[in-house]
Amino acid sequence: MRTAVLGAGSWGTTFAKVIGDAGNPVTVWARREEVAREITEKGTNSAYLGDIPLGHGVSAQTDAAAAVADSDVVVLAVPAQSLRDNLVAVAESLPPDAVIVSLMKGIERATGKRMSEVIAESTGHDPSRIAVVSGPNLAKEIAQEQPTATVVAAPDVRTAEIVAELTANSYFRPYTNTDVVGVELGGAVKNVIALAVGMCDGQGLGDNSKASIITRGLAETTRLALAMGAEAHTLSGLAGLGDLVATCASPLSRNRSFGGLLGTGLSVGEAAAETKQVAEGVKSASAVLALGEANGVELPITQAVSAVIDGRLRVDELGPLLLARKRKHEGPGR
């Protein structure tokens, strides 16, 4: 299958390697000529993955429209908040019968839409031909060919199976699902929860505090997802609990690491200056909170994280604020 990956960051490049290692040629679109040249000529992307070899099936170019033209599968691995603008540039070149795959884990701030919704709206593509990938997918570990599992979700299971077959190899095991809402919300909200866990790290708090945030964060994510039509089993699986644990526990997680800097007292701007980037959870937190309000779902962790991001709450007030909430019974729906 002819496959294009739009985005030469760590996850886009790693996903291209996954596809190549499954025996399929893949072209990566990179903004910068030097990155495209390195991927094609040296088989590495040193800016994101060091000297990890990408394999022989991966090449790159800087013309996004040319990369997607005549492709059977188009994978989108650009920042969530710039997805719509990137799609405008390639919409006319997308083959109408291509499968479009979203690797992004975010909610569009301006509209509150999930990434698959943005894709369908921006391109007019058949939603049944749009798939999303999520799960415990720390890019560098996968690039190192450490075994992992993931979820591919699409409204039509046949679309999910196309992507699963495209990517299945000796170290990457995809499971299929039709619960697109649950898979996308699990991926988006866990970034916000990981920021909270990182803040605990930055304040020097221990594993009890972090485990409490992770557990209640899963409950929070599940409440929102169910209210929006997701299935409960999705949130207890790879795209829910699995992704949440990986993102909250690993030092490779950008959201946890960014939250750690906020936990030391840095502002969002100061943390961004130190890391040279802003974590996706920072950008999506307000949109996730708005979804909760629109669906009548209480999201206390997301609310507190959003307040820290906006400068309305000191980071050292986050823990006491959550503990000060009204006590309740732990059970379904709570």
N, C-alpha and C positions, 0 to 999 in steps of 0.2 A: 504494500500500500504506500502511496506517495503521501508523506507527512511533512507538515511545516509546523515549527514551534515559534511563536512570536514572543520574544523575550529571551535575552541571553544572560539573565541573572543566575543565581545559584540553583533555584528550583527548575527554571526553564531549561537550563543547560543539562542538569541532572536528568530531567525527564526525557530529553533528547537522547542521552546516553542509554537510558532504560529501553527506549524504543529501538535504538541501534543494536543493543545487546540481545534484543529479541529477534534480530535478523531482518530488521526493516530499515531502509535508508531514510534519513530525515534531514531536513534543511532548517537551520536556526536563523531567525532574523535578529540581527544585532544592530543597535543604533550606530555604534562606532566602528569605523572601518578596521581599526587595529584589532578589535575583538573578533570580528568576522574573519580576518586574515589568520589570526592565531588558531581559532577553532578549525579552520579548513586546512591550514598548512602544518600546524604542529599537533593538532588533536588535543589541545588543552584550552582551558579558560582560566588562566592563572589568577585573574582578579577576584574570582569567586571560589574556585576549587583547587587552587594551587597547581601541582604537577600531576593531578589525577588524570590518567588517559581517558579520553572520551570514546575511543573505539573507532573503527574504520568506517562505520556507516553514517557518521555525523559530519556535515559541512555547514557553512554559514554564508549569508550575504546581507547586504544593507538595504535592499529594496523589498519592503514588506509586501507590496502588491504582487511582485513577481514571485515571492516565496510562496504565497498562498494559491496562486493561479494553478489550476489543474490538480490541486491536492485532493486526496481522498479524505484526509483528516487534517484539521487545523487546530492546533493546541494554543491556547491563550495563556501566557504567563507574564502579564504586565501588571503594574500596580493597580489595585482595585479602583482607586479614584480616578485613574487615567484611562480606564478601559473604554469608556464611551468614545473618547477622542481618538484612541487608537483604532477602534472599529470603523470610524468614519473614513479613515485613510484607506481601508482595505475592503470595505463593504461591497463595492462594485466588482472586485476581483474574486470574491468568495464563490466557488462553485455551488450552485443551489442544492446539490445532493450531497455535499460534503458533511461529514460529522464534525461538529465544533466541540472542543473539549476545554472546559474552564479549570485551571489550576488555582484560581484566586480564592482567597478566604477573607472576604470582607463584605460590607454592605455599603452601597453607594450613598454618600451623605446627603446629596441634594434631593434624592428621591426616596430613599429607604428601600430600594429594590435590591434583590439578590443578584448575583452575577449572571446567572442563567437568564433572568428576566431582562437585564440590561442587554445581553447579547441578542435575545429574540426581538426586543424593541428596536435596537439600533440597526439590525441587519434585515429584519423581516424573515429570518430563518425559521424553518419549521421547528417548534420546540421539541418535537420527538427526535430530532437529529442533534440535539444539544445534550452533552454529558458533562458531569462535574466529577472531579477526583478529589478525595479528601481522606484523611487518616493520619496515623503517626508517621509523617513523611519529612523527617529532618534531612535536608538535601545532602549534606556532606556525608552522612552515614550511608545513604543509598548510593552516592557516587563511589564510595569505597566498597560497594557491593556487599554491605552487611544486610542480612536477610530482613525483609519487612513485608508487611501486608497492607493493603489499601482498599478503598471502596470506590467503585465507579458507578455512579447513579445517573439514570436517564428515565424519562417518562416511558419510553419504549425499551424493554429489556434487551431487545435485539441491538439497539444502539450501544448500550452498556457492554454487551458481549463483544462488539467490534473493537471497542477500546481495550477491553480486557485481553483479547487475543493479540492485539497490537503490542501490548506492554509486558505480557507474562514472560518471565525468563527465570534463570536459576536462582536469583536473589530477590525478585520482585513478584509478589503474588497478589493479583487483583481479585476482589470479590465484587459481584454485581448487586445492584439494588435499584429499586424504582422510586424510593423516597428522596426525591431531589431536595425538597424543603428541609427535611431533617439533616441531610448530609451537609447542605450549605450553611445552615444555621449553626450546626455543631462546629464547623470550621471557623466561622466568623466570631462567635461569642467566646470560644476558648482563647482567642487572642487577648480579649479584655480580661479574662480571668487570669491569664498568664502575667499580665501587667501587675495585677494585684499580688500574685505570688512573688514576683520580682521585687515589689515594694517591701514585702516581708523580708526578703533576702537583704535588701539594702539597709534595712533597719536592724539587721542582726537577729531577727526572730528565728525560732527553730522550726523543726519539722511538724510539731503539733499545730502551730499556727498555719503553716502552709498546707497541711493535710486538710485542715478545717476549711480553708478557702477553696481548695480543689473540690472537696465533696459538696459543699454548698453551691459552688459554681456549677457543678454538674446538675444539681437540682434546679438552679436558676435557668440554665440553658434548656433543660428539658421542659420546664413550665412554658417558656416562650415558644419552643418548637411545637409542642402539642397544641397550643392555642392557635398556631398558624397552620395546623393540619398535618404535622409530621407524625410518624409512628414511633411509639416509645422504644421499641427494640433498636432503632437506629441510634438513639442517644446512648444506649448501653453497649454499643458495638465499637468498631474501629473508628468510625467517623465522629463518634461522640466521646466516650470515655477514653478510647485509645489515643486519639489526637490530643485530648486535654492533658492526659498524663505526660505524654512525650513533650508537649510544649511547655508545661509547667515545671517539669523536672530537669530538663536538659540545659546545660550552659550554652548549647548551640542555638537555643531558641532566641530569636531577636526580640520577641515580645517580653520574655522573662528578663533578658539582659537589660533591655531598655527600662523596664520597671525597676530593676535593681538600681539603676542610676537615679531614677526618680525617688527611690527609697532613701538615698543618701542626702536628699534635699535639693537636688538639681531641678531646675525648671525643664519643661519640655524642650525649649529652645537650647538650653545648655546641654541637655542629654543628646539632642540631635547633632549639635556641633561636635560632641565627643565621638559619636558613632558614625557620623557622616550620613545618617539616614534617620527616618522616623518610622517606628514600628507600625504595622498595619492596625493593631489594636487601638493605637492612639487616634488614628483617623476614623475608625469605625465605631468607637465607643458611643459617641453621641447619637449615631444612627441606630445602633442597637437599643439604646435607651428609648429613643423615639418609637421604635417598634413595640417595645414593652408597653409604653403609654397608650399607643394606638390599639393594642390588643388587651388592655386591662390586666397586664401581668406585672407584678412587682419584681424589680431587678435590683436588689439592694447593693450587690457588689459592683455591678455596672454603674449604678448611680454614684457610688462613692468614688470609683475610679475616674468617672467623668468629671467629678468635682475637683479631684486632684489635678487632672489634666488642665482644667480651665482656671486653676488657681483659686478656687472657692473653698478648698479644704486643704489643710496641711497634711502631708503624708503621714505624720505621726498621729493624726487623729483618725485615720482610716480604721485601724483595728478596734479601738474603743467604740467608734460609732457603730460598727457592725455588731459588736457584743451588746450594745445598749438597746438593740431592737427588742420589741416585745417577744417574750418567750412563747414557744408554740410546740405542739406535738410534731414529732418527726414521722411523716407518713406520706402516702401517695398524694401528689398534688401540692406538697408543701415545700 
